[in-house]
Amino acid sequence: MNLFIDDYGNLHIDTTYPKINDTLVSDIDFLTIKYHNPVDLSTESIKIFQDDGSNRGIMRQIVYGKNDEFLTLSEDGTTVNVTILKSTFNQPGGKYYVSLNNNFVKSRTYQEPLSGIQDRIWFFNKCKCFINFSHFKLLLYIHVYHIYIHYISTFNYFQIAPSNSEKISTRISGKVRLSSEGTDHFNKLSDSERKNFYTQLKQELANAIPVRLERITSNGKSEIDNSVSRTILSINIEKGENNEVSVTSAIKDLDILIRKQHFTLIGFGDSSKYLDQEYGYQTFRKNSFIKLLNEDLFQEERMFSKLN
């Protein structure tokens, strides 16, 4: 008997991608589960967690069976592909595991639910490095005084380094919008309840990205988007330490997490569930585009310098 099958605690599974204890050196678009015999998608879920050292972990993505947007089944019925959000594996050096509920798939022959994979059995790691293996990319960063060029290929990394006098953006100011239901809920709150709503929302956003709570701030103010009669809230992202997710990455990830909230931790928060998925997370800082490129460049420079 193949010992690799026993590792999953499930004799129906032939193999997966990534495999147990693999290290991801670049972003991936799919998880793959290959079964010995044909299956059909069923009703239960597959969940991806980041291991934070606690018993619960941080849920990064959840997909329920028969979801055409995120799940595909091969013609022969033996291989399930799960589409991965760009925000899911966003922590270099992070450890992740996949939990597969019973009845995620069922036997095509007998139409009986098949067993899944328990927590922390199918685990793998994200490489703490800055390498892109998708042939090559030319990234041109333009700032007020400097031009930075990053050439990244399978094994090459070239950059024109910025001067030491350049500073990383310390924060970005942004906003989220409440859904129609969320706006109705927020309007009914007293001043103290709105303060608690903000406090809870900041915690839930920090958990979802994830970043330290201190990096999610707000002035506590709100305004009305008259085009849709929905409430807009102030949410800012502060600069992180050298080994933390950059402001740029946090912005991109938060936007994805909100827009795809039915598949992320955002949709499970008592406050964050009220965010408008069509609006996502938007920045409004002047010249934020160029500043974001500059901040992202410095983050990559710090990560790359640690490899040398």
N, C-alpha and C positions, 0 to 999 in steps of 0.2 A: 504494500500500500504506500502511496506517495505521502511522505511525512509532511510535506507542505500543506496538504489538505487537512491533516490533523491540527495544524497550527491555528486554523480558523475555527475549530470546534464545529465544523459543518461539512459533512461528507458530500453534500450536493455541489459544493464550490470547487472548481478546478483550479483557478488562479485569479489574480486581480492585478490591476495596475493603479497606483503603485503597489509593489509587493510589501509584505510585512518587513519593517525595519529598513525600507529604502530611504535614500536621501534625495530630495528634489533639489536640483541645481538651477532650475528655471521654473517659471510659472507653467502650470498645466491647464488644459481646457476641459479635460474629462477625467473622471474616475471610471474604471472598467471592472466589471465583475463577470467572469466566465464560468458558466455552469456545465456540469457533465452532460446533462440532458435538457431538452427544450423546456422553457418556462414561459409563463405569461405574467405581465405586470399585474399587481393586485393593489390593495388599498393602503397598506401601511407605509411607513416612512424610512428613509435613510438619513442619518444625521452625521454631520462632520463637526468635531470638537477640537479646540485647541487645549492642550493639556497645560493648565496653569498651576499644577501641584495640588489642587483641591480635589475632593471626591466628585464634584460635578463637572468640572471643566467649563470652557466657554464655548457655547454653541455658535458655530460660524455659518452653518447653512443647513437647511432641512428641506427635503423634497419628498412629497408623497407619491405613491404609486399612481400610474396612469396619468402622469403629468407630461403632456406632449411637448411642453416648452423645455423641460430639463431632462427628460428621460427618453432614450431610444433603445429599441430592442432589435437585434440582428434578425435577418430573414429566417435563419434556422432556429431562432429562439434560444440560443445558448449564451448570448453576450448582451449585457446591459451596460449602456454608457450613460453616465450622469454628468450633465454640464455643470461646470464649476464657475461661480462668480469670481471676478477679478479680486474681490475683497476677501475671499475666503482664506487663502494661504498668504497672508500679508505680513507675517512676522519672520524675518530672517533668523535662523537659529531656533525657530519654534518647533515643538513636537505636536503632532496631530494624530487623531484616531477617528475611525469611522464606525458608527454603530448602525447595524441593520436589523430592523424589527422583524419578528416573525410575521409572515404573510405579506412581506414586501413583494414577493413573487409567489406564484403557485405552479404546481406541476402542469404542464400543458396536456399530458396524457390523462392524468387522474383529476385535474382541477382541485387539488388539495393544497392548502397553504404549506409552504416550506419554511423551515427554521431560518433564523437570521445569524447575525454575528454580534456577540456581546461586546460591551464597552472594553476598550483598551487591548483588544486582541489584534485588530488590524490597525497598526500604528506605523507612522513614518515621520521623517524629519524634513524641515526646510533648511537648505544650506545657508549658512551665515556668510554669504559672499555676494559679490556683484558681478555676475557673469550672465551673458545672454547668448544662448546657443542657437538662436534662430537665424543662421547665416550671418548677415551683417546689417547693422543699422548705422546711419549717420545722423547724429543728433546735433543740431546747431542751436546754440543758446546765445541770444543777443541781449546784452545789458547795456546800460548807459555808456560805460567806458570800455567794455571788454567784449571780445568775441571768444566763446568757448566752443571747442569742437571735441565731441566724443565719437570715436570710431570703435565700435564694438563688433567683433566677429567671434567665431567659435573659440579662439584661443588668444585673441588680441585685444588690447585695451590701450587707447591713445588719448591723451588729453592735453590741451593747453591750459595750464593751471592759472586760476585767478590770483590776483595779488592778495596779500595778507590783510590789506586794509579793508577789503570788502567784508561786509557783515551779513549774516543770515537774517532774514526777516524774522522778527521775534513773535509775530502772531498774524493771524488773518481774521478779519471780521466777516461774519456771514449771517445767514438767516435761514430759518425753516418756516414752513407754512403748515398750519393745522388744517385738517380735512374739514368738511362741512360738519360732521359729527363732532370733531375735536373743537371746532370753533364754538358750537353750541354748548359743549361741556365747559370750555374755558370761560365763556361769558357768564355762566352761572356761579363761578367761584368768587369767594370774597378775596380781599387783598391778601390776607394771610394764606388762604388756600392757593392762590396764584403763586405766591412765593414758594410754597411747598411743591407745587406742580413743576416749577422751574428747577428746584433742587433735585427732584426725582428724575426729571428729564435729563439733566446734565449727567447724573450718575448712570442712567440707562444708555446714553450715547457713549460715554466713556467705556462702559462694559462691552458695548457692541463693536467698537472699532478694532481692538481695545487699546486704550491709552490710560495714563494716570488721570484721576478725576481732576487734578489741578490744571490739566491742559484744556479742559472744557469750561469756558467761562461765559458770562452774559451780563449785560447791563440791566437785565430784568424788565426791559421795556417791550412793548408790543405796538403794532399798528395794524390797520385794516387794508387788505388788498381789495380795493373797491371793484376791481374787474370781476371778482368772483365772491365778494363778501366773506372772505376768510381771513383769519388772524395770522399775522406774521410775527415770529419771535426772534429775538437776537440770540445767536449762538456763535461764539468765537472759539478758535483753536489756537492754543499757545504753542510756542516753540518747545521742542523736546530736547532731551540730552542727546549726546553723540550716538548712543546705542539704541535710541528709540525711533519709532516711526516718524518720518519727516512730516512737516505741516502739509506739504503737497500731497503726500500719500494719504494722510488722514482725511484731507478734503475729498479726494477721489473716492476713498473707501466709504466715507460717510454718505456721499451722494448715492453710491450703489446700494448701500445697506437700506437707505430710506426708500429708494425707488423699487427695490425688490424685497420690501419688508415682509411679504408673506412667506419668504424663504430664509429670513434672517432673524436675529435676536430682536430687532426693532419692533417687529410685529407682536412680540410677546410682552413688551413693557407696559406698565400701567399708564404711563404718560406718552412714551414714544409711539405707542400703537395709534395715537391720534394724529400723527404726522401725515401730511399730504404726499403720497407716493409720486404723484405727477410733478411735484415741485422739486423734490429732492433737497439737496443742500446747495445754496447759492452764496457766492461771495460778492461783496459790493465795495471792496477796497479799491481806491484809485490806483491805476497801474498795476493791479494785482496780477495780471497775466505775466508780465515781465518779471515781477518779484517772485512769483511762484517758480518760474523756470530757474531763476538764480538760486532760490532756496533748495530746489531739487538737485541742482548741480553740486552744491556744497555737500549735501547729504551723501551723494554718490562718491564724492571725493573722499569724505571721511571713511566711508565703508571700504573703498578701494585701498586707502592708505594702510588700513589694518591688515591687509593681506601681504604687505611688503615689509 
